[in-house]
Amino acid sequence: MTKILVVAVSLFLLLPVVCVADCVWFSSPDRWIYVDSNTLILCDLGKPRALIKIWGRLFSTSSVSILKHEFCSHDSAVLLIDGEPVDVREVRRLN
């Protein structure tokens, strides 16, 4: 009975992580919009396409480059921010 309870609680805690795991693909990422120190919006062909939460620190004056054109939540080394590779914590498609 205890094992079933542990499995049920574990699934309950992991379900939100699985549900918000989104993936995006960019053909021509052309700009980004600063939201806060851990969040930015990436634009593709002039339109906002994804809200990205990162594990690093971001400033409105940061230099941002995309290392991968296709990525999902929890991917590593997706962005290059101020010369440092940064992992993605969460991706949310906007369209």
MOFEN-V309232 format. One record per helix or strand of 2 or more residues. SS is the DSSP state (H for helix, E for strand). FROM is the first residue (numbers start at 1). LEN is the number of residues. If there is no record, write none. Layout:
ss=SS from=FROM len=LEN
ss=SS from=FROM len=LEN
//
This chain:
ss=H from=2 len=19
ss=E from=23 len=3
ss=E from=29 len=8
ss=E from=39 len=6
ss=E from=47 len=8
ss=E from=64 len=3
ss=E from=70 len=3
ss=E from=79 len=3
ss=E from=84 len=3
ss=E from=88 len=6
//
